């Protein structure tokens, strides 16, 4: 009888029914982060227009591609533009092509106009091109960290925040 009892207990132990339960309480676990904001981005088509590939421009392109957006950007420096395109997965258009040429090729390639346009050039405003236009050139002079500014631009581009653009 005792041998049978020990065999059954060993079987229960091996199956995990007698495994030691964790003695951690909810206060011992990692605290919940109620102070964070999570935004989900539906796939969007984004056009970024810049004269030069400033670090803020590169970070903005990277931020949009990181959340799954299709990004096309225009800049004058071909070498730097190709490097950013290879690093981020965005489409690069030389500035010599012009805004109209870029938009025509985007429409031919992706079948739609951009939903968001981010411009870093005060002389070139893509009004009427996209439903949301972010004039980011205003923040280039006193921009803190390029990645911080890129996250702010990404936040403004979210469809729920369209009212912030005026």
Secondary structure, 3 states (H helix, E strand, C coil): CHHHHHHHHHHHHHHCCCCCCCCCCCCCCCCCCCCCCCCCCCCCEEEEECCCCCHHHHHHHHHHHHCCCEEEEEECCHHHHHHHHHHHCCEEEEHHHHHHHHHHHHHHHHCCCCCEEEECCCCCCCCCCCCEEEEHHHHCCCCCCHHHHHHHHHHHHCHHHHHHHC
